[in-house]
Amino acid sequence: MKKATSFAPGIALVIVLMLAAVLGMAQTADDPFVTNLTAGQDITVGTVSVWNDAATLYVKYETTDGWVINESHLAVDTSYKTIPQTKNGNPQPGQFEYSNESVTTDYTYEIPNTWDVNTTVFIAAHAEVLLLNETGVVIQEETAWGDGAQFNAGRNWAMFFKYVLQ
């Protein structure tokens, strides 16, 4: 009997450490999940940050180095296959559920969180971005995606990424 009780504090410590590790992994506004916002297949023009609380999923687009967002489109679903796509599997950003058409360097979508904790959602973060010179003249226009897996590898470089709700 003595040996069984001597393991109890050790087991309790392991459980507490495991719980702390799980709770420490939660994504917040101060420590979000971050992926690059990539334009023209190989130009990093900013980031896409994702976090959530019990009521809301937040997806924030931010540009850097003179780039601005001209418009953005966002799709979030529990399968990448249900994100609007053509018959050939190419995404249709104009059909995404969320969009914004203001010129800005950052924009945050606030989506009602209707999913359970630990649900994996697939996020397609698309933007039309512009590079401005020091006087505000557009010198380059590109399509951008949040970095991840390709929808239709070999046919289209459009991407989606996964996020696990906390």
Secondary structure, DSSP 8 states (H G I E B T S, - for coil): -HHHHHHHHHHHHHHHHHHHHHHHT---SSS-EEEEEEETTTEEEEEEEEEE-SSEEEEEEEE-TTEEEEEEEEEEESSGGGS-B-TTS-B-GGGSSEEE---BSEEEEEEE--S-TT-EEEEEEEEEEEEE-TTS-EEEEEEEEESSEEEETTTEEEEEEEEE--
